Amino acid sequence: MSNQQTNSRRSLDRRRYLQAAGACIALPFLPSLGGGRAWSAQADSKLPRSSSDPRMVCIGVALGMYANEWIPQQVGTAYKAPKLIEPLEKLRKDFTIFSNVEHPNVKGGHKGMPAFLSGVYQPEQIGQSIVIRNQVTVDQFAAERLGDSNRFSSIQMSATKPRATDLLSWSKKGVALQSQYDPLEVYRQLFVNDRNPRRAAQAMKNGRSVLDLVNEDAKSLTRDLSQTDRAVLDQYMSSVRDVENGIARQLEWLATPKPGVPKVKQRPTTYHQNLDLMYDLTALALQTDSTRIASIMLPAGGMTIDVDGKRISDYHGQSHHGKDPSVVNQLVAIERLHTSSLARFLTTLKDTPTDKGNLLDCTQVLFGSGLGNGSSHSNRDLPILLAGGGHNHQGHVRGTEGTRLTNLFVSMLRKMQIEVDTFADSNGDFSQWLG
């Protein structure tokens, strides 16, 4: 190997990561070192992932959304926002609303919800029982292909305790994945204390030593860097030092159960307080790359919903409004809380920077339902909103009647860098609308 090749390989290796005491620490992109992002995490498991790798969050609303206040009358980006879209107004350029979209092979009212992310509902009678053997949902299809490089291939959550029929994610074996509705339990899974304090202490001590070694190794790179890249590296190493200081504080408090970040002091008492906390935990899980795939269920009942001075424990009755204006108004007020929480979540993602933009840019957030009209139990014209993900969003898109939702799933999977031609009963994709 020539000296030029050796120097090029050394620069490339140092561009990718710095190594010390068996640990790999990512460097920011430094153009003066030459080379692009040469290897993917799939190609070399030792390498850290990019903070802009594609992610997916699927949010399912058990009772759908009231269509008259969900679907804009105008198509395109200049539509007048209906009441349920108003909380998302500041994010107008970051999402697309799709109408005339459905699963044409799924019928039966509430049976559409278990089929929301798969396009398939397969009840099977075993003895005296009916067992649903669904096909894999789009989130689990993606998790199976991309989740091995994360601590959790996917996470499933719920705004409150779901009913047995409130099912959203299904494995490739047709098994429903139960969602976690206790934010404290989700928190423990993501930020649990080590049960062996001595082992944890030694690991953190080793971590400090590794960071110091990496710090010295990184400083040796400065002779090869431009002035701009030196500033980037200085900022990066300042962040490394912040990590060291954080580890030192961890060591001081190791014997005391840590409150963690974020601190969850007590369980929320209302539906949307719980939902907002689940959204916060989802954002942290994505930001820390603990997972790239998440699903969140919004059941019909469970914790109380505070709306218009009333406390409602189950809004299934409001969804069957029979066009009664007073009941419709109450339903819209409840569903507006849903979209207000969604707007808060999307804003959190947008305010979280990554190496190539923000977390919303690289996270596709699908919000919708397998139920189009709760009052009539219709599974047609499903409420569908797709946000983020780097798509070329078009405001309101009205497809031809019966446009297959699974075609959107094909486009979403391709955006996740998963090459597919079809998904379930798809007969195309949404490239004409999403680019």
N, C-alpha and C positions, 0 to 999 in steps of 0.2 A: 504494500500500500504506500502511495507517495506521501510526502510531507503535506502537500496541499490537501489530499484526501483526508489525512489524519486530522489536520487542523479544522477542516470542514466538519468532520464527524464530531470532534470535540465541541465545536461551537454549537452544533445541532443538539448534542446531548445536553449541554448546559442551557440551551434555549428551552428545552423541554422541562428540565427539573434540575435541582441541586440535590446532591446525595451526600448524606453524612450519617454515620453510625446506623446504616441500614434503613434510613428514612428518606422519603422523597418529598421535597417541598416545591410546589409549583412556582414558577416565575411568571410575572406578567409578560405580555408580548413585547419584545424588545427588537424592533426592526434592524438595529445596527449589528445584531448578532447573526443576521442572515437566516434564511429558511423560513418557511411557514410553519403551520401546525402539522408537523410531519407524521405523527402517529395518532391513531384514535385510541380511546380507552378500550375498545373492543380488541384492538390489535396488540396492545401491551397493557396488561392489567396493573402494572406498576405505576402507570402514569395517572396523575390526577385528572379529573374530568373538567371540562370547561363550564363556567357558571352560566353560559348561554346555550348549553345543550337543550334540545327540545323537551318539553314537559307537557303533561296533559292532566286536566282536572275535569271530571264529569259530575254534574250536579243534577239530580233528578227530583222533580216535584211530584209527589204522589197524586195530587188532585188537579194537575194542570194549571193553566192560567186563564183568567176570564178574557176571552178573545176580543171583545169589543173595546177593552182598554189595554190590550196588549199589541194587537196588529195595527200598525199605522195605515192610514188610508192612502197615503202617497208612497210611491216606490222611490228608490234612490236615497241620496244622503240629505236631501232637503225636506224630509218628512216632518210633520208636526208630531211631537212625541205624545202618545197617549199617557194616561195617568200612571200606568204600571212601568212605563219606560222613562218617565220624568226623572226619577232618582239617578238615572244613568246619563243624564244630559251632558255632563262635563266629560264623559268618556265616549261621546258620540262617534268619534273617528276610530275608536278601538274595538268596535263590535259590529256584527251584521245580524239582523233579524230575518229569519226565513219563514215565509208562509206558503201554504199549499204543499207542505211536506208531511209525509206519513209513512207508516209501515203498512203497505196495502194488503199484506197477508196476515195481519194481526187484527182481530176483531174481538169485541167482548168487554168494552168498558174498562174497568179497573185491571183487567188482564193485560192491558197494554203497558202497564208500568213495569212489570218484570221483563217485558220485551223491549223496553226503551233503548237500551244500549246494545241489543243483539239483533232486533228485527225478527225474532223468533219466539213463539210461545208454544211449548210442547207438553201439554198435560198427558200423563200416562196413568192408567188405573192399575194399581198393584194391590190385589186383594180387595179390601173394602175402602182403600185410601186412594186419593188422587195425588200423584207425585209429579212435580214439574221437572222435566229434564230439559232445561234450556240449552241453547248453544252458547259458546263463549261470547262475552261482551267485548266491546271495542277496547275498553280500558285494560282488560285482562289479556286480550290479544297483544296489545302493545307491551304490557308488563312482562309477558312471557319472552318477548324478544329483546327487551331493553333493560329489564330490571336486575339482571345478575350483577351488575357493577355497582349497585346501591345497597345500602343496609337493608332496606325494605323494597321488594320488587313493586309493591303497591300498598296503599293504605285505604281502608274503607271506614267511613264515618257517617254519623247521622246527627241531625239537629236535635233529636230527642229520641227516646226509646221507640224503635219502630215496631209495627205490628208484624206478625208472621208473614203477611202478604206484601210488606214493604221491602221488596227485594230489588237491588239495583245491579250488583256485579255478580257475574257467573264465571266459573272456571271452564277450561276446555272440556272437562268431563261432565259439564252440565250441572255442577253443584253450586248452589247459592253461597256467596261469601257473606258472612254476618258482619254488620257494620257496628263500630264502637260508638256509643253515644255519650260516654262519660269522658269529659275533657281531661279529668285528672288521670285517667287510665292512659289516654293517648299521650299525655305529657310524660308519664312514667316510661312509656315505651320509647319515647324519643329522647328523654333526658334523664334516664334513671341513674341513681347513684350506684357505684360499684359496691357489691356486698363484702368485698375484702379490702378494707381501708389500707392495709399495709401494701398489698399488691398495687392498688391504685396510686399510693404515694410513690412507690418505686417507679411506676410507669411515668408519672408526671415529672419526677426528678430526671428520669432519662429524657423525657421530652424537652426539658429545659436545656439539658446538655446538647441534645441534637439541634435545637434552635440556635444555640450559641455557635456550634460548628457550622451550621448552614449560613449563619450571619457572616462569619469570617470568609467562607467560601464565596458568598455572593459579593463581598467587598472586592475580592480578587478579580472580579469581572469588569470593574469600572474602567480599566485601561482599554477595554475593547468597545466601550460604549460611547455613543454621542452624548452631548450635553443634555438633550431632551430625555434620552433613555436613562441617564444617570439620575435625573430628577424622578423619573418613574420608579427606578430601583430604590432610591432613598425613601420614597413614600411607602413602597412595599415593605422594606425592612423596618420602617417605623411601625407598620402593622404587625410584623413579626415580633417586635419588642413588646407591643401591647399584649400579644398572646403570652409571651413569657411572664409579664407582670400578672396576667390573669391566672396563670398556672401557679405563680407564687401565692396568690391569694387563696387559690384552691387548697394548697398545701396547709395554709394556716387554719383553714376551716374544715379540714378533711374529716375530723372526728365528729363534726356537727352536721346533721342532715341539711343539705343545701337547699335554699328556696328555689334555685334554678332561674332560668330566664326563658320565657317570661314567667313571672311568679304567679302561680295559680293558688290563691288563698282559699277560695271556697267554690263550691259548685254554683253555677248560675241558677236562678230560680225561674226564669222565663224562657220560652222557646227561642226567641231571637237573641237573647244574651248568650245562650248556649251555642246557637248557630254562629254568632260572631266569633266566639272563642275557638270553635272548630275551624273557622276560616283562618284565624290567626295562627293556629297550630299547623294548618296546611301550608300557609305561606312560609313558616319557619322550616318545615320539612323540605319544601322545595328549595329554599334558599341555602340550606345546609347540605343539599343533595342527598338527604337521607332517603329520598325516593324521588322518582320522576313521574309517578302515576298516582292519582288520588281520585276517589269517588265520594260524594257526599249526598246523603239522602235527606229530603225534606218530607217527613211523614205527615199524615193528616192530623194526628193527635199526639198526645203525650203531655209535655209540659205546657203550662198555660201561656196563652198569647194575650198580651195587653193591647187592646185596640179600642179607641173611642170611649175610654173610661170603663170598658168591660173586660172581664177576664174569661177567655174562652179556652176550654181544655181540649176541644176537638172541633175543627171547622168543617168537618164532612157535611154537616147540615147546611152550612152557608154555600158550599159548592153545589148543592142541589137546590138552587134558589128559585127555580120555577119562574124566573123573570120578575120576581117580586122586587121592586126598586129598593126597598129598605134592606133586604137581605143581600142584594147585589152590591150595594154601597159598603156593607160590612165585609163582604168577600174581597172587594177591591182594596179596602183598607188593609186587610190581612196580607194580601198578595203584594201590596206596595211595600210592606215591611220586608218581604222576601227580596224584592229588587233593591231596596235600600241596603240590606246586608250584602247583596251581591256587589253593589256599587262600592261599598266600603272595602270589600275583599279585592276587587279589581284595582282600586286606587292603591291599596297596600302593595300589590305586585308591581304596579307602575312606578311607585316611589322607591322600589328596591333595585339598586344598580347592579348590573352584571358587566362582564368584560366587553360586551358589545352593545350595550343599551340598558334595558331594564328587564325585570323578571316577567312582566306581562308580555314583552316582545317575544319571549321564547316559551311562553306557556299558553297552550290552547285551553280555553275555559268554555266548556259546553254546558249550557243551562237550558233545561227543558223538561218535557214529560212525554210519556207514552199515552197520555189521556188528553184529548183535544178539547172536550167539553164535558165537565164533570156533571152538569145538570142533566144532559141527555145521554151520557155515557158514550159519547162519540170518540172514536179513535182516529178521526180524520183531522187534517189541518192542525198538526201538533204545534205547540208553542216551542220554538227553537231559536236560541240565540248563541252565537259563537263569538267569543272575544279573544283578543290577543293572538299569540302564536306567530306573529310576523305576516299574517295574511293581509291581502289588499281588500280591506273591508268596504262594503258597498251600501251601508245604511240599512235599507229595507229591500230585500229581494223577494219577489213573488214568482215562484216557480209555476210551471204548468200543473194543473190539478193532478194529484197523485204522485208528485215527485218523491222519489224514494229517499228516506232519511239515510239509508245505508250508503247511498252515493256520497253523502257528506262524510261518512266514516272513512271511506276510501281516501278522500282528500286529506282528512286529519291524519291518517296513518302514514301517508306519504310525507306529510309535513314532519312527522316524527322520524323521518329517514328510514321508514319501513316500506319496501317496495312491494306493493300488492296490486293486483289487477281487479279483484273483486272482494267484497265482504258480504257474507250472508246472501241476500237476494238482490244485491246491487246490480245495476245495469249501466253504470257510468260513474261519473264523479262530479264534483262541484268546481272544477277548474275554470269554467266559464264565468264564475262569480268570484272566486277567491284567488284566481291567478295561478 
